[in-house]
Amino acid sequence: MITINLQKGEWLYDDNQKLGGGGFGTVFRGEDRSGRPIAVKRLRPPYGGREMDIASFLFGHAFQHVIPILDAGYDQNAHSNFIVMPIAEPSLSKLLENTGPVDEAKCIDIALQISAGLDEIGDIIHRDLKPHNVLLHDDVWKLADLGLARFAEATTTANTMREALTAPYAAPEQWLEERPTKAVDIYALGCVIFMMLTGKPPFPGPTRADFSHQHQRVAPPSLPNASSHLRRLVASCLSKPPELRPSVSNVQAQLHKALELVRTQKKTL
């Protein structure tokens, strides 16, 4: 076990037990001084500063639908920034991999929890919302991995925009390297809902060039077995122009309505 010292004290992690990671950092399994399991993310420069800003913001808030930050800071011995979080599993991606598509009521319930997380983070834009970054923690689905996130008023380089793409879930304006708004998260949520109901994202790719063309130019397929209300909502989330997509609050209202309709329909059967 490797010991790191951050703002709240000492934490341990095992660099042989990797939980995940990407271009911005690696997540390892660890434990606190009482032996309770934790996840420790070791950040890679030069992106550590931005993610630490996000972590500092989250650290001061008790969100219900965002994975909490237990500690964050720079360890002098490791010469790296770290973020400490509770262990949360499974991911929504793992759930869908194990069970296949979910029914409409469960899909709407999970989408409501995701949208609640988007609402809680306010002006922060996640920019990489996908099933892999939605985790189950304390029986609640929560947003995770805000490593690519940015505050709405912050500047973003074109290079960062290119790196931020997860091709099956990236909005048209991300492919065009335009300044992102909260609408990119709404688009990604539409893709996630589509994935939950069908077991696949709305566009098949498979190459990066294919995804770019499809997200920008091709109309998304209609959901075959969803209610008309949910189909309309997903279609609006997947609108090509960002200004035509609904707000987070409107998405939540429409999801509540869709859930009410599904429950009413079940009662009449």
C-alpha positions in Angstrom: 0.0 0.0 0.0 1.2 3.5 -0.8 0.4 6.3 1.7 -0.5 9.8 0.7 -1.1 12.8 2.8 -3.8 15.3 1.7 -6.0 18.0 3.4 -7.9 15.6 5.6 -5.1 13.3 6.6 -3.6 10.0 5.4 -5.0 7.6 2.8 -3.7 4.4 1.4 -4.0 3.0 -2.1 -2.7 -0.1 -3.9 -1.1 0.7 -7.3 -1.6 -2.9 -8.3 -5.4 -2.6 -8.0 -6.5 -0.4 -10.8 -10.2 0.4 -10.9 -10.2 2.5 -14.0 -8.7 5.5 -15.7 -8.0 7.4 -18.9 -6.0 10.2 -20.2 -6.5 12.4 -17.2 -5.8 10.0 -14.3 -5.9 6.5 -12.9 -8.2 5.3 -10.2 -6.9 2.7 -7.7 -8.5 0.7 -4.9 -7.5 1.9 -1.4 -8.5 2.2 2.2 -8.7 4.8 4.9 -6.8 4.4 8.2 -9.7 2.3 9.7 -9.6 -0.1 6.7 -12.7 1.1 5.0 -12.5 0.8 1.2 -12.0 3.9 -0.9 -11.2 4.9 -4.5 -8.1 7.1 -5.1 -7.6 8.9 -8.3 -4.1 9.9 -9.2 -4.2 12.8 -11.6 -1.9 13.4 -14.6 -0.6 16.8 -15.5 -1.5 19.2 -17.0 -5.1 18.5 -16.3 -4.8 18.1 -12.5 -5.4 21.8 -11.9 -8.8 21.9 -13.6 -10.0 18.7 -12.0 -8.8 19.9 -8.6 -10.9 23.1 -9.0 -13.9 20.9 -9.7 -13.1 18.6 -6.7 -12.7 21.6 -4.4 -16.2 22.8 -5.5 -17.7 19.4 -4.9 -15.9 19.0 -1.6 -17.9 21.9 -0.1 -21.3 20.5 -1.1 -23.4 17.6 0.1 -24.9 16.5 -3.2 -27.3 13.6 -3.4 -26.7 12.5 -6.9 -22.9 13.2 -7.4 -20.2 10.9 -6.0 -18.9 12.7 -2.9 -15.3 13.8 -2.6 -13.7 12.6 0.7 -10.4 14.5 0.2 -8.3 16.1 -2.5 -4.9 17.7 -2.7 -1.2 17.4 -3.6 1.0 14.8 -2.0 4.6 16.0 -1.8 6.2 12.6 -1.9 4.3 11.4 -4.9 4.5 14.8 -6.6 0.9 14.3 -7.8 -2.6 15.6 -7.2 -5.1 13.0 -5.8 -8.8 12.8 -5.3 -10.3 10.4 -2.7 -13.8 9.1 -3.2 -15.9 6.2 -1.8 -16.1 2.9 -3.6 -19.2 2.9 -5.8 -20.3 0.0 -8.0 -21.6 -1.1 -10.3 -21.5 1.5 -13.1 -24.5 1.9 -15.3 -22.4 0.4 -18.1 -21.7 -2.7 -16.0 -25.4 -3.0 -15.1 -26.4 -2.9 -18.8 -23.6 -5.3 -19.7 -24.9 -7.8 -17.1 -28.7 -7.4 -17.6 -29.2 -6.0 -21.0 -31.7 -3.2 -21.7 -34.0 -2.1 -18.8 -37.7 -1.6 -18.9 -39.1 1.9 -19.4 -40.0 2.6 -15.8 -36.5 1.7 -14.5 -34.9 3.7 -17.4 -36.9 6.7 -16.4 -36.1 6.3 -12.7 -32.3 6.1 -13.5 -32.6 9.1 -15.9 -34.3 11.1 -13.2 -31.4 10.4 -10.9 -28.8 11.4 -13.6 -30.7 14.6 -14.4 -30.9 15.4 -10.6 -27.1 15.2 -10.6 -26.8 17.5 -13.6 -29.1 19.9 -11.8 -27.1 19.8 -8.6 -23.8 20.7 -10.2 -25.4 23.8 -11.6 -23.1 25.7 -13.9 -20.6 22.9 -14.1 -20.7 21.1 -17.5 -19.9 17.4 -17.2 -18.9 17.0 -20.9 -18.3 13.2 -20.6 -21.7 11.8 -19.4 -22.0 8.2 -20.4 -23.0 4.9 -18.6 -19.5 4.3 -17.4 -19.6 7.6 -15.5 -22.8 6.9 -13.7 -22.2 4.8 -10.5 -24.5 3.2 -7.9 -23.6 4.5 -4.4 -25.8 4.0 -1.3 -28.5 2.6 -3.6 -28.5 5.9 -5.6 -27.3 6.5 -9.1 -24.8 9.3 -9.1 -22.6 11.2 -11.5 -18.9 10.4 -11.4 -15.6 11.3 -13.1 -15.9 15.0 -13.6 -12.3 15.1 -14.9 -13.4 16.7 -18.2 -15.9 19.0 -16.5 -15.7 22.8 -16.7 -17.4 25.7 -15.3 -19.8 27.4 -17.8 -17.8 30.6 -17.8 -14.4 29.0 -18.1 -12.4 29.0 -21.4 -11.7 25.7 -23.2 -9.0 25.0 -25.8 -9.8 23.2 -29.0 -7.3 20.5 -27.9 -9.2 19.9 -24.7 -12.4 19.7 -26.7 -11.0 17.0 -28.9 -9.8 15.0 -25.9 -13.2 15.3 -24.2 -15.0 13.3 -26.8 -16.5 9.9 -26.0 -17.6 9.2 -29.6 -21.0 7.4 -29.0 -22.2 10.2 -26.6 -20.6 13.4 -28.0 -22.9 16.2 -29.1 -22.6 17.8 -32.6 -21.0 21.0 -31.2 -18.3 18.9 -29.5 -17.3 17.5 -32.8 -17.1 21.0 -34.2 -14.9 22.0 -31.3 -17.4 24.7 -30.2 -17.6 26.2 -26.7 -19.7 23.7 -24.7 -22.8 24.5 -22.8 -25.1 22.5 -20.5 -26.8 21.3 -23.7 -23.9 18.8 -24.4 -24.9 17.0 -21.2 -28.6 17.0 -22.3 -27.5 15.4 -25.6 -25.4 12.8 -23.8 -28.4 12.0 -21.5 -30.5 11.4 -24.6 -27.9 8.9 -25.8 -27.8 7.3 -22.4 -31.6 6.8 -22.3 -31.4 5.3 -25.7 -28.7 3.0 -24.5 -30.7 1.9 -21.5 -33.8 1.0 -23.5 -32.1 -0.7 -26.5 -28.7 -1.9 -25.3 -26.9 0.3 -27.8 -26.3 4.0 -28.4 -28.3 5.8 -31.0 -25.5 5.9 -33.6 -23.3 2.8 -34.5 -20.1 4.5 -35.7 -18.0 2.4 -35.8 -15.1 4.8 -36.7 -14.5 8.2 -35.3 -15.2 9.8 -38.6 -18.5 7.8 -38.8 -19.6 9.0 -35.4 -18.7 12.6 -36.3 -20.9 12.4 -39.4 -23.8 10.6 -37.7 -24.0 13.0 -34.7 -23.8 16.0 -36.9 -25.8 15.0 -40.0 -27.9 11.8 -39.4 -31.3 11.8 -37.7 -31.3 9.4 -34.7 -33.5 6.3 -35.0 -36.8 6.3 -33.1 -37.1 4.2 -30.0 -39.1 1.2 -31.1 -40.7 0.1 -27.8 -40.8 3.3 -25.8 -43.9 5.3 -25.1 -44.6 8.3 -27.4 -43.9 10.7 -24.5 -40.4 9.3 -23.9 -39.7 9.0 -27.6 -40.5 12.8 -28.0 -38.3 13.7 -25.0 -35.3 11.7 -26.3 -35.7 13.1 -29.8 -35.6 16.7 -28.3 -32.5 15.8 -26.3 -30.9 14.6 -29.5 -31.6 17.8 -31.5 -28.6 18.8 -33.6 -28.8 22.5 -32.7 -28.1 22.9 -28.9 -30.6 25.7 -28.5 -33.4 23.3 -29.4 -32.6 20.9 -26.6 -34.6 21.1 -23.4 -33.1 22.5 -20.1 -32.3 20.2 -17.2 -35.4 21.3 -15.3 -37.6 20.7 -18.4 -36.1 17.2 -18.9 -36.9 16.4 -15.2 -40.5 17.6 -15.6 -40.9 15.5 -18.8 -39.4 12.4 -17.1 -41.7 12.7 -14.2 -44.6 13.0 -16.6 -43.4 9.9 -18.6 -43.0 7.9 -15.3 -46.6 8.9 -14.3 -47.9 7.7 -17.7 -46.1 4.4 -17.5 -47.4 3.7 -14.0 -50.9 4.7 -15.0 -50.7 2.4 -18.0 -49.6 -0.5 -15.8 -52.5 0.0 -13.5 -55.0 -0.2 -16.4 -53.6 -3.5 -17.7 
